[in-house]
């Protein structure tokens, strides 16, 4: 049943790639940076879901559907998600740190990197967030402006790949 659900979600996401830009947010239920960023992701989703397809991607090998459902409930997340149990999406996008965001149109990556600059090092949070990278990219895309900063360095938890999968 899970495999059918994953195939249907991937099919849906693939179809939508041709109508809207897609926002893939690579997350982990046990990463403190991810849990901190849920508020920002929820706000961006609610403000932009009419213009962009958002998908949370959980690529950790130990992540269960039950843990994701609990995570989504605890942080009031209603964003569609997929479990990347094969780590194929993470591998294709060369994800090494989570959270990391990939914004794509039908044929290319428009932006990759952090959500904002809330953290300046792993486990080290800024007092005040001053750069809102993903928000700026989504705003610029909505207004048909050129994306100036196409890549930032994500700060968070290291994604561990299954042996032979990276």
C-alpha positions in Angstrom: 0.0 0.0 0.0 2.8 2.4 0.9 4.5 1.7 -2.5 1.3 2.5 -4.4 0.9 5.7 -2.3 4.5 6.7 -3.1 4.0 6.0 -6.8 0.8 8.1 -6.9 2.4 11.0 -5.1 5.4 11.0 -7.4 3.1 10.8 -10.4 1.1 13.8 -9.0 4.3 15.8 -8.4 5.7 14.9 -11.8 2.4 16.0 -13.5 2.4 19.3 -11.5 6.0 20.1 -12.6 4.5 21.2 -15.9 2.0 23.6 -14.4 3.6 25.1 -11.4 7.1 25.4 -10.0 7.8 22.9 -7.3 9.3 23.4 -3.9 10.9 20.3 -2.4 11.7 20.6 1.2 14.0 17.9 2.5 13.3 17.3 6.1 13.9 14.9 9.0 11.6 14.4 12.0 14.6 14.2 14.4 16.6 17.2 13.3 16.3 20.2 15.6 16.9 22.6 12.7 14.0 21.0 10.8 11.7 21.3 13.7 12.7 24.9 14.2 12.0 25.7 10.5 8.5 24.2 10.5 6.9 27.5 11.3 8.6 29.2 8.4 7.8 26.4 6.0 4.1 26.4 7.1 3.9 30.1 6.6 5.5 30.0 3.2 3.3 27.1 2.1 0.1 28.9 3.2 1.1 32.1 1.5 2.3 30.4 -1.8 0.4 27.1 -2.2 -1.7 28.6 -5.0 1.4 29.4 -7.1 3.8 26.5 -6.1 3.6 22.8 -5.4 5.2 22.1 -2.1 6.3 18.6 -1.1 8.1 17.6 2.1 10.6 14.9 1.4 11.8 12.6 4.2 14.9 10.8 3.0 16.2 9.4 6.3 16.5 5.6 6.2 14.9 5.3 9.7 11.9 7.5 9.1 8.5 5.8 9.4 5.1 7.0 8.2 4.0 7.0 11.8 6.8 9.3 12.8 6.0 11.7 10.0 2.3 11.8 10.9 3.2 12.5 14.5 5.7 15.2 13.4 3.1 16.8 11.1 0.5 16.7 13.9 2.9 18.2 16.5 3.9 21.1 14.2 0.5 21.5 12.5 1.9 20.7 9.0 -0.6 20.1 6.2 2.0 20.0 3.4 2.0 16.9 1.1 4.9 14.7 1.9 6.7 11.7 0.5 9.0 9.2 2.1 12.1 8.9 0.0 13.0 5.4 1.4 15.2 4.6 -1.6 16.9 8.0 -1.2 16.6 8.4 -5.0 15.3 12.0 -4.8 17.9 13.0 -2.3 20.6 11.3 -4.4 19.4 13.0 -7.6 19.4 16.4 -6.0 22.7 15.7 -4.2 21.3 16.5 -0.8 23.8 16.4 2.0 22.3 18.6 4.7 18.7 18.8 5.9 16.7 20.9 5.8 17.5 21.9 2.3 15.1 23.3 -0.3 15.0 22.7 -4.1 12.8 25.0 -6.2 12.3 23.6 -9.7 10.4 24.3 -12.8 9.6 21.7 -15.4 13.2 21.3 -16.5 15.7 22.9 -14.2 16.6 23.9 -10.6 15.8 27.5 -10.0 17.1 27.7 -6.4 18.7 25.3 -3.9 19.7 25.9 -0.3 18.5 27.1 3.0 15.1 28.4 4.1 16.6 31.4 5.8 19.7 32.4 7.9 18.2 31.4 11.3 21.3 29.3 11.9 24.9 30.3 11.3 26.4 26.9 12.2 25.0 23.5 13.2 23.2 24.0 16.4 24.0 27.8 16.5 20.9 29.9 16.1 21.0 33.6 15.3 19.2 36.0 17.7 17.5 37.7 14.7 16.9 36.2 11.2 17.9 38.7 8.6 17.9 36.8 5.3 14.8 35.1 4.0 16.2 33.2 1.1 13.3 30.9 0.1 10.6 33.6 0.7 12.6 36.0 -1.5 12.9 33.4 -4.3 9.2 32.6 -4.2 8.3 36.3 -4.2 10.6 37.0 -7.1 9.2 34.0 -9.1 5.6 35.2 -8.4 6.5 38.7 -9.7 8.5 37.2 -12.7 11.7 38.8 -11.4 15.1 37.3 -12.1 16.5 35.2 -9.2 19.8 36.7 -8.1 20.8 34.3 -5.4 20.3 30.9 -6.9 22.2 28.9 -4.3 22.9 29.1 -0.6 24.6 26.8 1.8 22.1 24.9 4.0 22.9 24.5 7.7 21.4 21.6 9.6 21.7 17.9 10.1 23.8 15.7 7.9 21.9 13.3 5.7 23.2 9.8 6.0 22.9 7.7 2.9 22.5 3.9 2.7 25.7 2.2 1.8 26.3 2.4 -2.0 23.5 5.0 -2.5 25.4 8.3 -2.5 
